[in-house]
Amino acid sequence: MSRTITDQAPAPARARPHTAGSTAQQLLLRAAGELFYQEGVRAVGVDAVVERAGVNKMSLYRQFSSKDELVVAYLEQASVRFFERFERSVAQHPGNPVRQIAQYFEDLAKRASMEGYRGCPFVNVSAEFPDAQHPARQCVGRNKAQLMERLTTLAREAGANDPDYLANALALVIEGVYAASQTYGPGCGPVKAAPRLAAQLVAAACPVKS
């Protein structure tokens, strides 16, 4: 007796077609960036990344030999974007390092007040990977070292008596913004206070020129 439409066996899931390498890499990095940032690296498996990217699992392993390699690629891309934002801020006031610092903190406070903001991806990854030798932690270290170099340069150009001290103080305020945005919430009082606090630190560190 022939089967009716209602009792026919379900069709097997349709396999995703192969995606070209460069396209697959872009799709996977975009998906990983969204999922890792919003949900955490440990909480997100490669299956979820593949599903979000809309590629097959083989496409992932052609581009990244392991999840760790994908995490590193995600962090390297995040670092590039971080410094693009940083340079856009300071570029608004060429030749005026004091105003450049102020602008960066104003922009950071605005960003940390946006809906869906989940803090610094590098801080988040540090909390998830306690081993300082893990490749992901090495990426974190490189990002933070580059930021410190940039802050020190700005502090020196601003005429700080002790550029290293000012850079460290500003870095501490930045990290405080990241933490406060998650513990107190985006747009909270501590986040809004950051630009003024940074300006006070700069004013105290940089003698007024007559």
N, C-alpha and C positions, 0 to 999 in steps of 0.2 A: 504494500500500500504506500503510495507516495505521501511525503510529508506536506503539511500545509505550511503557509508562510509563517504562522505563529510558532510552530514547533521545529523549525529548521535550526541547525546548529549555528551559533554566532560566527560571523566571519572573523578570521584571525586579524589581530591588530596590524595595521599597515606599517611596514617599516619605513623609516624616514630615508629619503634619498641622500646620497653622498653630497656634502657641501664642499665647495672649493676651499683650499687651505686658508687663503687670506681672509675670505668671508667668514669661514668657520671661526677663525681666531678672533675676529672682531665681535661676532655674535656671542662667543663664549666669554670673552672678557667683559662685555657689557652685562651679560647675565650674572657673571660672578661678582662684578662690582655692585650690582643692585642687591643681590642676595647676601653676600658677605657683609656689606655695610649695614643693612637693615636687620639681619638676623644673627650675624656672627659667623666666623669661619668654621668653628667646630660644629655648629648646629646644622650647617648646610653640607649635604653630600653631593658628590659629583652627578648623581642621577638628577637631582633638583636643578643643577646648573645646566645639564644637557636638555632637560625638559623646558626650562625657561628660554634657552638659546634656540630651541627648535631644530637641533641637529642630532645626529646619531652619536652614540657613545664612542664609536671608532673615530669619529671626527675629533673628539676631545683628546683621545690618546695619540692621535697623529700630531697634535699641536703641543700637548703637554704630557710629559712622561708620567706625571704623578699629580696628586692634588696639591702637594707642597709646591710644585713648579707653577701651578695655576695661581696659588696664593701669592707667590713672589711676583708673578707677572701683574697681578691685580694691584699689589702694593707699588710696584714700579710705575704703573700707569697713574695711580693715585698721587704719587710724589710729583710727577710731571704736572698734573693738574693743580696741585697745591701751589707750586711755584709760579705757574701761569697766573693764578689768582693773586698771589703776592705781588708779582711784578706789575700787574694791572693796577693794583692799589697805589704803589709808589710812583708809577709813571704819571699819575695825575698831577704831581707836584715836582717836576724836574728841577734839580738844583737846590731843593729845600728839604733836607733830610729830617728836620724836626716835623714838618708838615707831612712828610712821607710816612713817618712812624705813626703819627696821629691818624692818618687816613687808613692805614692798615688796620688799626684797632677799631675804627669806626665800621669798616667793612666786615671785620671778623664778628663784631657784636651783631650786625644785621644778619649775617649768615647763621650765627648761632641762635637766632631768634626765629628762624624759618621753621614751618611745620615739616616734620619728618627728619629734622637734623638729628644725627646720631653721634655727634662728637667727632673726634679725630680718629680716622681708621687705624692710624699707627698706634695710638694709645689703646684702642680696642684690641688690636692684635697682640700687643704686649701683655695684656691681661690674660689672653687665651693661651699664650705660649711662654711658659716660665723659663724655658731653656734659652739662655742668652746666645747660645751658639746655633740655634735653629736658623735656617735661611730666612725665615720671615722676620725674626728679630734682628738679623743683620740688615735687612731693608729698613726697619724702623730706625736703627742706629744711623744709617746713612742719611735718612731724611732729616732727623733731628740735628745731626752734625752740620748739614748744609744750612738748615735754618739758623743755627747758632752763628755760623760764619756770616750769614747775611745780616743778622741783627747786629753783630759786632761791627761790621762795616758801616752800617747806618749810624750806630752810636759814635763811631770815630768821626764820621763825616759831620755829625751834629755838634762835635766839639766837646764830647763828654770827658770829664776829668779821668774817669776810669771806664773805658769802653767795655771791657770784659764784664765788669760789675753791672753796668746798665743793660747789656745784652742778656745776662743771666736773669736779671730782675724782670725784663720784658718777657723772656721765655717763660718765667714762672707765671706771669699774668696770663699768657696765652694758654698754658696748660690748665690754669684755673677756669678759664672760659670753657674749655672742653668739658671739664668735670662738672662745673655748675650747670651747664646746659642739660646734663643728663640727670643730675641729682635734684636740682631745684626746678628744672624744666626750661625749655627754650624761651628766650625772652625774659628770663627772671631778673630780679634786681641785681645780683652779682654780675651777670653778663652785661647788663646795661651800665654798670659802674666801671667796667674795664677800660673804656676809652679815657675817661677822666683820670683814673688811677695811672694809666700809662703816661698821660700828659704830665702828671705830677712827678713821676719818676724821671722823665726827661728833663723837666724844668729844674729839678734838684741836682741832676747830674751834669747839666750843661751850664756853665757860667754865662751870664748875660754879657754880650759884647757891647762895649760903649761906642 
